[in-house]
Amino acid sequence: MRVTTRMLTSQVASQILANAEAMQQTQRQLTSGKRITRPGDDPAAAASSVRLRAQQSRDAQYLRNIEHARTWLETTDRVLSDIGDLLGRARELSVQAATGTFTSGDTAQLAEEVAAIRNQIITALNGTVDVDQYVFSGQKSNVAPIAVDANGNASYQGDTGVTIGASGSDLTTANGIDQIAAQSPLTSKGGYEVVITSPSTGNVTITVTRASDGKQESQTVGVPGAGLTTPLEFTTVGINLVVNPSVTPVNSLNEFTVDGLGLGHEVAQGAMLDTNVSAAAMLPLLSNLKTYHAALVSGTGVNAASNVAIGLIDTAVDRMLSLRAQVGAKMNHVDFAQARGEARDIENGRLLSVNEDIDLTEALSRLTTQQTVYKASLEIGSRVMQTSLMDFLR
């Protein structure tokens, strides 16, 4: 095989270029700290890095969701604590009034304070978090949950989590049902049935049945007077219901569905945390305080009304404690999800480092060797490329 000068020159130039490219690649790795600076450096490792970064992005969003959920839960717990304190004061006043030693002036002052306590509870429930988002309205976080009409009746304006279709067309205001709301729309999904009967004049019995497990709860209440409403809480089946003076027997077309419209946060893949406490659960409390206030204003039967109020307030306090316990359990869930999310983020960072980062010592040693080889190739090239016809003629 004939070897020409042109072939030697071309081969030497090619080797010099290859050595320069290898040295440049190592320099690029050292300046970036990464072994992979472009997909072609290691396609398999690059694909793995893409998956790890996608997981990191998802985990970062979950951690943001967790912080958002924590803010809502902490605000909810604070409001429930404040309401508990207000109920403690209301009970103290009721105990004093139940002694029967109050004068008409004392009773009037007591009525004013009970009204103030009720207003403070409504104000607390209508509190906001973040950027004017109402905490107790479910997904209708742009709507204040509690509204008060001209008669002083409190009503819930937020997300009920309930859908009433054709099979529940009798569950209307005209038939005496102003509203049906789920206490926890995310965890009470499914079908329900309402049956209303009249056991005696002036009373109705309302029974709510949950289709998923057949569990039911009944309450017998008096038909509300003109301009009034009666909110009821069915804690066994997780439903709140408000009846008005038009309440009549209902035993067909009486089904509704809880569709899970409550506020929730996805704190991990496939893990939705219900952070919603519906203000609808507070309507019975607000109604009872209104009734007690009216008895105090009238000045008749104050002793008996105060004894009734004590029992109702105790029930409300127990309800607040139960709600706070639920919030506490959710806070534990948030803490656990955050710990897992942070641990997963650290592990993903470690795997990315193993996959992408360079070994600094090895890279520096490799660069030194490559620089030496590159200099040697330049020296050799300078000698080969100097050879020409004039060199042979000398």
N, C-alpha and C positions, 0 to 999 in steps of 0.2 A: 504494500500500500504506500502510495506516495504522499508524504507529508509536506505541505507547503508552508511558507512563512505566514500566509494569510490565515491558514487553519490554526497555527500556533497562536497568532495574535487574537483571533476570534475566541479561541478556547480560554486564553488567559483573561480576556475582557469579561467573558461570561462568568468565570470563577470569581473575579474581583467584584462584579455586580452581586453575585449570590452572597458573598461574604459581607458586603455592605448592607444588603437587605436583612440578613440574619442579625447583624449588629444593630441595625435600626429597629428591628422588631423587639430585641431585648431592651433597648433604650426606651422604647414606647411602653413596654411593660413596667420598667422601673419608674418612669415618671407618672404613670397612672396607678401603679400598685396592683394592676389586674393582669392575670394570665391571659384572659380572653378580652381582646379589645375590639374584635369584630367576629361575627358568626363563623367565618371561614377558619379562624384559628383553631376551633374545636367544635364542630357542629353539634355533636351529642351533648357536650357540656353546655353549650349555648342554649339548646332547647330546654335542658334541665333548669338553667337559670331563669328562663322565661316563665316556666311553671312556678318556680319558687317566688319570683317577684309578683306574679299574679296572686299567689296565696298571701304574700305580705300585704298587698293592696287590700285584699278582702279582710284580712285580720285588722288592718288599720281602721277600716270602716266599722268593723264590729266593735273595736275599742272606743270609737267615737260614739257609736250607738249606746254603749255601756255608760259612758259619761253622761250622755243625755238622759238615759233612764235613771241614773243615780240622782241627777238634779231633780227630776220629777218626783221620785220616791222620797227624797229628803224634804222637798217642799210639802208633799202630801202628809208626811209624818208630822212636820211642824204644825200644819194647819189642824190636823186631828188632835194633836197635843193641846193646842190653844182652845179648841172646842171642848176638850175634856176639862180644861181649867174653868171655862165659862159654865159648863154644866155643874161643876163642883160648887161654884158660887150660887147658881140657881137652886141647887139642892139645899144649900145652907139657908137661903132665904125661905124656901118652902118649909123647912123644919121649924124656923122661927114663926112663920105664919100659922103652922099647924097647932101651935100651943094655945091659940084662941085668945091671946092676950093683946093682940094688935088693935089699936084704935083705927078709926076710919082714915085718919091722916097717915098713919103708919102703912096701912094697906095701899093707899094711893102712891106712896113713895115706892113701896114694893112693886106695884104694877109698873111704874116707870122703869125700874131697874130690870124687871123681867123683859120688858119691851126692848130695852137697850141691849140686853144679852142676846135676844133673838136677832136683832139687827146686826150685832157684831158677828154672830155665827154666819149670817147671810153674806156679810162683807168678806169674811174669811173664805167662804166657799167660792166667792166670785174673784178670788185672788188670781194673779197671773204669774207666769214664769217665762224665762227666756224673753222673746220679743212679743209681749202682749198675748201669750197663749194661756188660755184658761185651763187650770189643772183638772177640774172636776167635770169637764164637759165631754170626755171621750174624744172621738175624732173631730167633733165640732169645736175644736179648741179656739176658734175665733168668735165663739158665742158665749156670753156670760151664762153659767148654768142655772142660776136661780133668778127668777123674776117674781115680782110681787104686784098683784093687781090692786084695784081701788078698794076691794074689801079686805085687803091684807092677806089674801091667800097666796102662799108661795107655790110656784110651779117650776118644773124642771124643763129647761130649754135645750139641753145638750143632746148628745147621741144616745139613743135608747138601746141600740143594738137589736131592735125587734122589728120584724117584718110581718105585717098582717095581710094575708092574701084573701082570696075569695072564700076559703074555708073558715075565715074568721071575720066575715063581714058583719056579724052581729056585735063585734067588740068595738062599739062606736060611742062617741060622746052622747048621741041621742039615746042610747041604751044605758047610759050611766057610767061608762068607762072613759075617763078623760085621757088616761095614758097607761101604757104598760112598758116597763123598762127592765132590762137585765142588770143585776147587781155587778156581774162580771162577764161582759159579753164574750170575752175570748175563751172563757172556760165553761160557759153554760150553753154552748151551741146545741141546737137540736129543736125538736118540736115540743110544744106545750098545749095544754087545754085548760080552759076556764069554764067552770060551771057555777051559776048563780041561782040560788033558790031563796024562797021567802018562808022561813020557819015560823015567823009570827009577825003580827002587824008592826010596822015600823023598823023591822030588822031584815037583813039579808045575810045569807051564808055564802061565802065565796070560797071555792075550792080550786086550787091550781095543781095540775098534775104534769109531771115531766115524763114524756114518752120514753126516753132512753132507759130509764130504770123503774118506771111506775111509781116513783116517790111522789107523794102529794102532801099538801098542807091546806087546812081550812081555817077560816076566821069568820066569826059572826059579828057584824057591826050594825049600828043604827044607820038608817038612811040619812044622809046629810041634809041640813036645813037649806032653805033658799039662799042662794049666793055663796054656799060653802062647798068645800070638797073634803074628802077623807082619804088621805094617802095611807096605804097599807104596805107592810113589808113581810114577804114570805121568805124567811131566811133559809128554810129547809130546802126549797127548790130554787132559791136565788133570783126571785122575781119581786119587783116593786109595782104596785098597782094603785091608781087613783080613781076613786068613784065620786060621782056627783049626785045631786038630788034626783036625777032621772033613772037611777039604777033600778033595773027590772030583772026578772028571771031570764037567764040565758043558758041553754043546754044544747044548742046546735049552732053550726057555723061559728064555732068558738075556739078555733085553733090558731096559734101563731108560732112563729119560728124565731129563735135567737140566731142571728147570722154572723155574729162575731165581729161587729163593727167597732168594738172598743179599742182604745189606744194601746198599742203594743210596740215593743222594740225587739228587733232581731239581734240578739247578743252573741250568737254563734250560728254556724251553718245549720239551718233547720230548727233552731231553738228560738221560739218567739216568747218573750217575757211580757206578760200582761202588767202594765204599770197604771192601769186605769182604776180609780175609785170613783164611782158615779155619785154625783150629788143627789141623785134620785133617792139614794138610801137615807138622806137626811130629811126628806119631806115629812115623815111621821113625827120626827122630833120638832120640826118647825111648827107643824100643826098643833102638837100638844102644848107647846109654849104659847101659841096664840090662844088656845082654849083657856089655859091657865090665866093668861093676862086678862081675858074677858071676864073671868070669874072674879078676879081681883078688882077690876074696874067697877063691876056691879056691886061689890061689897057684900053679897049674899052667899052663904055657903062657903066662905073662905077656908074654914077649917077642913071641911071635907075635900074641897078642891085641892088644897095643899097636900093632903094625905095621898090623893090620887096622883098628884104631880110628882111626889117623892118616888113612888113606884115607877112611873113612866121615865123619870130622869135616871133612875138606877138602871132601867133597861137600856136607855140610850148610852149611858156610860159603859155598860157591858159591850154594847155594839161598837163604841169607839175603841175600846180595848181590843176587840176582835179584829177590827180593821187595822189597827196599829200592829197587831201580831202578824197579819197577812203582809203588811208593808215590810215589817222586819224580816219575814221569810224571803220576800222578794229581794231585799237588800243583801241578804246572804247569798242568794242566787247570783246577784250582780257581782259581788265580791269574788265568788268562785269563778264566774265567767271571765272576769277581768284577770284573775291570776292565771287561768288557763290560756287566755289570749296573749298575755305578756310572755308566758313561758314558750308558747308556740312561736311568737315573733322572734324571741331570742334564738330558738332552735333553727328557724328559717334563716336568720342572719348568719348563724354558724355554718349551715350547709352552703350558703352562698359564698361565704369566705373560703371554705374548703374547695368549692367548685371553681372559683374565679381568682382568688388572690394568689399572688406569687410568693415563692420562698425567696425572701430578700437576699439571704446569703448565697444561695445557689445561683440566683440571677446575676448578682455582682461578680461571682466567680466565672460564670459563663460569659459575661460581657468582657471581662479581662482577657479570657482566652480568645474570644472573637476579635477583639482589638489587635491582639498579637498576630492572629492568623491573617487579619485584613492587612496589617502593615507588611507582613511577609509576602502576601500576594502582590501588594503594590511594588515591593522591591523586585520580586521575580518578574513581574510584568514590565517594569522599567528596563530590565535587561533584555527580555525577549523582544520587546517592541522597538528597541534601538537597532536591532539587526536589520540591515538593508543591503542592497547591491554594492553601495560604496564601501561597506565594511569588508566585503569579499575582495574588492579591488585594491584595498590598501595593502 
